């Protein structure tokens, strides 16, 4: 049972930079940012390559990428768990119930979003600039970085959307991370645990921080999109 106003106590934890709260938020940001960066490094060039090249099974690849954008987090978590468990092919690496396992799970969730978006955006730009690029002697491979740079504002919006999904995800990180105090406890899993324990001030404090981060991401994505429209206009 919590005495006093839980919301007021939550604000005290935030403004007082409570060590437990700061530690959880810091780990959450480290895991999500690493996952999004990894997914972007993989998804942007792969999505662009799928957009420009024609190969057998391309339609299937596009369909799978689009379908995986809605991949349930618990399914991603289960897949990573089976991969990293002692009976799995990578069990000897000892990564299960570590932040690395959480990064892998979140990367699996974010990668399809970035890859599918970059595929669509780059394909549209290729149709628009193909004759111009080919007249300059640019091959499809050399056109990839040019098109990615030209679409950077649209793609950055997709990357931010990926970060929003990663930071708010709970199922996958709970399965592969185990919600270990001080090791793999992130904002979403901590909110669920502290609420069940009745520690509402900490749960509310983490919830406020998470809402603030999600709002900042959405606002940034909106401003980037509006800025891109003005430049094109």
C-alpha positions as CSV (number, residue, x, y, z in Angstrom):
1,X,0.0,0.0,0.0
2,X,1.4,3.4,-1.0
3,X,1.0,6.4,1.3
4,X,0.4,9.8,-0.1
5,X,-0.2,10.9,-3.6
6,X,1.6,8.4,-6.0
7,X,1.7,10.9,-8.8
8,X,3.4,13.5,-6.6
9,X,5.9,10.9,-5.4
10,X,6.5,9.9,-9.0
11,X,7.4,13.5,-9.9
12,X,9.7,13.6,-6.9
13,X,11.5,10.5,-8.2
14,X,11.9,12.1,-11.6
15,X,13.0,15.5,-10.5
16,X,15.2,14.1,-7.8
17,X,16.9,11.8,-10.4
18,X,16.2,8.7,-8.3
19,X,19.1,6.2,-9.0
20,X,16.8,3.2,-9.5
21,X,14.7,5.1,-12.0
22,X,17.7,6.6,-13.8
23,X,19.3,3.2,-14.1
24,X,16.2,1.7,-15.6
25,X,15.8,4.5,-18.1
26,X,19.4,4.5,-19.1
27,X,19.4,0.7,-19.8
28,X,16.2,1.1,-21.7
29,X,17.7,3.8,-23.9
30,X,20.9,1.9,-24.4
31,X,19.1,-1.3,-25.5
32,X,16.6,0.5,-27.8
33,X,19.1,2.9,-29.4
34,X,21.5,0.0,-30.1
35,X,18.7,-2.1,-31.6
36,X,17.5,0.8,-33.8
37,X,21.0,1.6,-35.0
38,X,21.6,-2.1,-35.8
39,X,18.3,-2.4,-37.6
40,X,19.0,0.8,-39.6
41,X,22.4,-0.3,-40.7
42,X,20.9,-3.6,-41.9
43,X,17.5,-2.5,-43.1
44,X,18.3,0.6,-45.1
45,X,20.7,-1.0,-47.6
46,X,18.8,-4.3,-47.8
47,X,15.5,-2.4,-48.4
48,X,17.2,-0.3,-51.1
49,X,18.7,-3.3,-52.7
50,X,15.3,-5.1,-52.8
51,X,13.8,-1.9,-54.4
52,X,16.4,-1.7,-57.2
53,X,17.2,-5.3,-58.1
54,X,14.9,-7.8,-59.8
55,X,15.5,-11.4,-58.8
56,X,13.5,-14.7,-58.4
57,X,11.4,-14.6,-55.3
58,X,11.5,-10.8,-55.0
59,X,7.7,-10.6,-54.6
60,X,7.9,-13.1,-51.7
61,X,10.7,-11.0,-50.0
62,X,8.6,-7.9,-50.3
63,X,5.5,-9.7,-48.9
64,X,7.5,-11.1,-46.0
65,X,9.0,-7.8,-45.1
66,X,5.6,-6.1,-45.1
67,X,4.1,-9.0,-43.0
68,X,6.9,-8.8,-40.5
69,X,6.1,-5.2,-39.8
70,X,3.3,-6.5,-37.6
71,X,5.3,-9.3,-36.0
72,X,4.0,-9.9,-32.5
73,X,6.7,-9.1,-29.9
74,X,6.2,-12.4,-28.0
75,X,6.8,-14.3,-31.2
76,X,10.1,-12.5,-31.8
77,X,11.0,-13.0,-28.2
78,X,10.3,-16.7,-28.4
79,X,12.4,-17.1,-31.6
80,X,15.4,-15.3,-30.0
81,X,14.9,-17.4,-26.8
82,X,15.0,-20.7,-28.8
83,X,18.1,-19.4,-30.7
84,X,20.0,-18.4,-27.6
85,X,18.8,-21.1,-25.1
86,X,21.2,-23.8,-24.1
87,X,19.6,-26.2,-26.5
88,X,19.7,-23.6,-29.3
89,X,22.3,-23.2,-32.0
90,X,23.8,-20.1,-30.2
91,X,23.4,-21.4,-26.7
92,X,27.1,-21.7,-26.1
93,X,27.4,-17.9,-26.4
94,X,25.7,-17.4,-23.1
95,X,23.7,-14.4,-24.3
96,X,20.3,-15.3,-22.9
97,X,19.0,-13.0,-20.1
98,X,21.5,-10.3,-21.0
99,X,21.0,-6.8,-22.6
100,X,22.5,-8.3,-25.8
101,X,19.6,-10.7,-26.1
102,X,17.2,-7.8,-25.7
103,X,19.0,-5.9,-28.4
104,X,18.7,-8.9,-30.8
105,X,14.9,-9.2,-30.0
106,X,14.2,-5.5,-30.6
107,X,16.4,-5.5,-33.7
108,X,14.2,-8.3,-35.1
109,X,11.1,-6.2,-34.4
110,X,12.5,-2.9,-35.9
111,X,14.3,-4.3,-38.9
112,X,11.2,-5.1,-41.0
113,X,9.8,-1.6,-40.4
114,X,12.9,0.1,-41.7
115,X,13.6,-2.3,-44.5
116,X,10.0,-2.2,-45.8
117,X,9.9,1.6,-45.6
118,X,13.3,2.0,-47.3
119,X,12.2,-0.4,-50.0
120,X,9.1,1.6,-50.8
121,X,10.7,5.0,-50.7
122,X,13.7,4.1,-52.7
123,X,11.6,2.3,-55.3
124,X,9.5,5.4,-55.8
125,X,12.6,7.6,-56.1
126,X,14.2,5.1,-58.6
127,X,11.2,5.3,-60.8
128,X,11.5,9.1,-60.7
129,X,15.3,9.5,-61.2
130,X,16.2,6.3,-63.0
131,X,16.8,7.8,-66.4
132,X,18.8,10.7,-64.9
133,X,21.0,8.4,-62.9
134,X,21.6,6.0,-65.7
135,X,22.5,8.9,-68.0
136,X,25.2,9.8,-65.5
137,X,26.6,6.3,-65.7
138,X,25.4,5.3,-62.2
139,X,24.8,1.6,-61.8
140,X,22.0,0.3,-59.5
141,X,24.6,-0.4,-56.8
142,X,26.1,3.1,-57.0
143,X,22.6,4.6,-57.0
144,X,21.7,3.1,-53.6
145,X,23.6,5.6,-51.4
146,X,22.4,8.5,-53.6
147,X,18.8,7.5,-53.3
148,X,19.1,6.8,-49.5
149,X,20.6,10.2,-49.0
150,X,17.9,11.9,-51.1
151,X,15.2,10.1,-49.0
152,X,16.9,10.7,-45.7
153,X,14.1,12.7,-44.2
154,X,11.4,10.1,-45.0
155,X,13.7,7.3,-43.8
156,X,14.6,9.1,-40.6
157,X,10.9,9.2,-39.8
158,X,10.8,5.4,-40.2
159,X,13.8,5.0,-38.0
160,X,12.1,7.1,-35.3
161,X,9.0,5.0,-35.6
162,X,11.2,1.9,-35.1
163,X,12.6,3.5,-32.0
164,X,9.1,4.2,-30.7
165,X,8.2,0.5,-31.1
166,X,11.4,-0.7,-29.5
167,X,11.2,1.6,-26.5
168,X,7.5,0.7,-25.8
169,X,7.9,-3.1,-26.3
170,X,7.5,-5.5,-23.3
171,X,6.9,-9.0,-24.5
172,X,10.1,-9.9,-26.3
173,X,12.5,-8.3,-23.8
174,X,10.7,-10.0,-20.9
175,X,11.1,-13.4,-22.5
176,X,14.8,-13.0,-23.5
177,X,15.9,-10.6,-20.7
178,X,14.1,-12.1,-17.7
179,X,13.5,-8.7,-16.1
180,X,16.6,-9.1,-13.8
181,X,17.0,-6.2,-11.4
182,X,20.0,-4.0,-12.3
183,X,20.8,-6.2,-15.3
184,X,17.9,-6.5,-17.8
185,X,15.1,-4.5,-16.2
186,X,13.9,-1.8,-18.7
187,X,11.0,0.7,-18.4
188,X,8.2,-1.5,-19.8
189,X,9.0,-4.6,-17.7
190,X,9.7,-2.5,-14.6
191,X,6.3,-0.7,-14.9
192,X,4.5,-4.1,-15.1
193,X,6.5,-5.5,-12.1
194,X,6.3,-2.4,-9.9
195,X,2.5,-2.1,-10.6
196,X,2.0,-5.7,-9.5
197,X,4.0,-5.0,-6.4
198,X,2.0,-1.9,-5.5
199,X,5.0,0.4,-6.0
200,X,2.9,3.0,-7.9
201,X,5.3,5.9,-7.5
202,X,8.1,4.2,-9.4
203,X,5.7,2.7,-11.9
204,X,4.1,6.1,-12.6
205,X,7.5,7.8,-12.8
206,X,8.7,5.3,-15.4
207,X,5.4,5.6,-17.2
208,X,5.7,9.4,-17.3
209,X,9.3,9.2,-18.7
210,X,8.2,6.6,-21.3
211,X,5.3,8.8,-22.4
212,X,7.6,11.8,-22.7
213,X,10.1,9.8,-24.8
214,X,7.3,8.5,-27.1
215,X,5.8,12.0,-27.4
216,X,9.3,13.5,-28.3
217,X,9.8,10.8,-30.9
218,X,6.4,11.4,-32.5
219,X,6.9,15.2,-32.4
220,X,10.4,14.9,-34.0
221,X,9.0,12.6,-36.7
222,X,6.2,15.1,-37.4
223,X,8.6,18.1,-37.6
224,X,11.0,16.2,-39.9
225,X,8.1,15.2,-42.2
226,X,6.8,18.8,-42.3
227,X,10.3,20.1,-43.0
228,X,10.7,17.7,-45.9
229,X,7.4,18.8,-47.3
230,X,8.4,22.4,-47.2
231,X,11.7,21.7,-48.9
232,X,9.9,19.8,-51.7
233,X,7.4,22.5,-52.0
